[in-house]
Amino acid sequence: MDSPPVDLRSLSEKVHDLIRRDILLGLLMPDEKLQIEMVSDRYGIGAVPVREALNRLSAEGLVTRRNQRGFFVAPLDLDDLEALVRTRIWAETKALSDSIAHADDAWEEELVLSFHRLARSSRQLQPDHGRTHSEEWDQRHKEFHMLLLSRCGSSWLLDFCSGMMDQAVRYRNISMNIHSSKARREGANPEHQAILDAVLARDTELVCRLLAEHYQATLTALRPPYA
């Protein structure tokens, strides 16, 4: 009996997720060349789905395609990071304000549970923590921040904010890879607690100010490697 045909779409999705993950984790560094053959060998997936995945990642801004030179991991720079932080503050404070306007008990309970999961994952990080713990913290961190925005009523705004969070994760993980430390993650815990408390108090002005300060603190912590 002949083997079933290979689903190229599924392979493309798989390798897209693997490359994206490694870029966000900082395992594939900025400006690193992504030769089709090298990427294919790295993930054990053929050249056709790899090329499709790289084109998709290029559209998402994580990969660049340079004329006559092929694909590269997108570069990072301080000006871009500062613009990213400003835009995140602008978009997320709007989404957060609208979420608070539509707050209910169920949303608040989800936020409390999400915060406790994030705090627990932070406590589990060791000074020489491995990638698994780092990935778990990143996942819990994004879950908490996206949940803060989840009642804004706009899927367009949520998708925009989610994409910016992914770009911010990339900066943070590359910084951690260069200067390994869990200090910023530990320092973020009381900031997350304060944000949660302000949400539960339905204090929109305070929570938006705290969120902006939270992102500015992260920017300050990440500046040295790119200054």
C-alpha positions in Angstrom: 0.0 0.0 0.0 1.3 3.4 -0.9 2.2 5.8 1.9 -0.3 8.7 2.4 0.8 12.0 0.8 2.8 14.3 3.0 0.8 17.3 4.1 3.1 20.2 3.1 0.8 22.7 4.9 1.2 20.9 8.2 5.0 20.7 7.8 5.1 24.4 7.0 3.1 25.2 10.1 5.4 22.9 12.2 8.6 24.4 11.0 7.1 28.0 11.2 6.4 27.4 14.9 9.8 25.9 15.6 11.7 28.7 13.9 9.5 31.4 15.5 10.0 29.8 18.9 13.8 29.8 18.5 13.9 33.4 17.3 11.8 34.5 20.3 13.9 32.5 22.7 17.1 34.1 21.2 18.5 30.8 20.1 18.6 32.2 16.6 20.4 35.6 16.9 19.7 38.9 15.1 21.1 39.1 11.6 21.9 35.3 11.6 21.6 34.0 8.0 18.9 31.4 7.5 20.1 29.2 4.7 17.3 27.0 3.4 19.5 23.9 3.6 20.7 24.7 7.1 17.2 25.3 8.4 16.0 22.2 6.8 18.7 20.1 8.4 18.2 21.8 11.8 14.6 20.9 12.0 14.5 17.8 9.8 11.9 19.2 7.4 12.2 19.6 3.7 13.1 22.8 1.8 9.7 23.6 0.4 7.9 23.9 3.7 10.9 25.7 5.2 10.8 28.3 2.4 7.1 28.8 3.0 7.6 29.2 6.7 10.4 31.8 6.2 8.2 33.8 3.9 5.5 33.8 6.5 7.9 34.8 9.2 9.1 37.6 7.0 5.6 38.9 6.8 5.4 38.8 10.6 8.6 40.9 10.9 10.7 38.2 12.6 12.7 37.4 9.4 14.0 39.7 6.7 14.5 38.8 3.0 17.4 40.6 1.4 17.8 40.8 -2.3 20.1 38.2 -3.7 21.2 37.2 -0.2 18.4 35.2 1.2 16.7 35.1 4.6 18.1 36.5 7.9 16.8 36.7 11.4 15.4 40.3 11.8 17.9 42.7 13.4 17.3 44.4 16.7 18.2 48.0 17.8 17.6 50.3 20.7 15.5 52.8 18.6 13.2 50.1 17.5 12.8 48.8 21.0 12.0 52.3 22.3 9.4 52.7 19.5 8.0 49.3 20.4 7.6 50.2 24.1 5.9 53.5 23.2 3.5 51.8 20.9 2.7 49.0 23.4 1.9 51.6 26.0 -0.4 53.5 23.6 -2.3 50.4 22.5 -2.4 48.4 25.7 -3.5 51.2 28.0 -6.4 51.7 25.6 -7.3 48.0 25.6 -6.9 47.8 29.4 -9.1 50.8 29.9 -11.8 49.2 27.8 -11.4 45.9 29.6 -11.9 47.5 33.0 -15.1 49.2 31.6 -16.4 45.7 30.8 -15.0 44.0 33.9 -17.0 41.3 35.8 -16.3 38.8 38.6 -15.3 36.0 36.2 -12.6 38.1 34.6 -11.2 39.2 37.9 -11.1 35.6 39.1 -9.2 34.6 35.9 -6.7 37.4 36.5 -6.1 36.4 40.1 -5.4 32.8 39.0 -3.2 33.8 36.1 -1.2 36.1 38.4 -0.6 33.3 40.9 0.6 31.0 38.1 3.0 33.7 36.9 4.4 34.3 40.4 4.8 30.5 40.9 6.8 30.1 37.7 9.0 33.0 38.7 9.8 31.4 42.0 10.8 28.2 40.3 13.5 29.9 38.2 17.0 29.1 39.4 20.0 31.4 38.9 21.1 29.1 36.1 17.6 28.3 35.0 17.2 26.2 31.9 15.2 27.0 28.8 12.1 25.0 29.9 11.6 27.3 32.9 12.2 30.4 30.9 9.7 29.3 28.3 7.1 28.6 31.0 7.7 32.1 32.5 7.3 33.7 29.1 4.1 31.8 28.5 2.6 32.7 31.9 3.7 36.3 31.5 2.0 36.7 28.2 -1.1 34.9 29.4 -1.4 37.4 32.3 -0.9 40.5 30.1 -3.2 39.3 27.4 -5.9 38.5 29.9 -5.6 42.1 31.2 -6.7 43.2 27.7 -9.1 40.4 26.9 -12.3 42.3 27.6 -11.5 45.3 25.4 -14.0 44.0 22.7 -11.7 44.3 19.7 -10.0 41.2 18.2 -8.0 43.5 15.9 -6.5 45.3 18.9 -5.8 42.1 20.8 -4.0 40.6 17.7 -1.9 43.8 17.4 -1.0 43.8 21.1 -0.1 40.0 21.0 2.3 40.6 18.1 4.0 43.4 19.9 4.4 41.2 23.0 6.1 38.6 21.0 8.6 41.1 19.7 9.3 42.3 23.2 9.8 38.7 24.4 12.6 38.4 21.7 14.4 41.4 23.1 14.1 40.2 26.6 15.3 36.7 25.9 18.3 37.8 23.9 19.3 40.2 26.7 18.9 37.3 29.2 21.1 35.1 27.0 23.8 37.7 26.9 23.6 38.7 30.5 22.0 35.8 32.3 20.0 36.9 35.3 16.5 36.5 36.7 16.7 39.9 38.5 14.2 41.6 36.1 11.7 38.7 36.4 11.9 38.9 40.1 11.5 42.7 40.1 8.5 42.4 37.9 6.5 40.4 40.4 5.5 43.3 42.7 4.8 45.4 39.5 2.4 42.7 38.4 0.8 42.5 41.8 0.3 46.3 41.9 -1.3 46.1 38.4 -3.6 43.4 39.5 -4.6 45.3 42.7 -5.4 48.4 40.7 -7.5 46.3 38.2 -9.5 44.8 41.1 -10.0 48.3 42.5 -11.3 49.3 39.0 -8.9 52.3 39.2 -8.3 52.8 35.4 -6.0 55.8 35.7 -3.8 54.1 38.2 -3.6 50.8 36.4 -2.7 52.5 33.1 0.1 54.5 34.8 1.4 51.3 36.4 1.4 49.4 33.1 3.3 52.2 31.4 5.9 52.3 34.3 6.2 48.5 34.1 7.1 48.6 30.4 9.5 51.5 30.9 11.2 49.5 33.7 11.7 46.6 31.3 13.1 49.0 28.7 15.6 50.4 31.2 16.7 46.8 32.1 17.2 45.9 28.5 19.1 49.0 27.3 22.7 48.1 28.2 23.2 45.3 25.6 22.0 47.6 22.8 23.4 51.0 23.9 
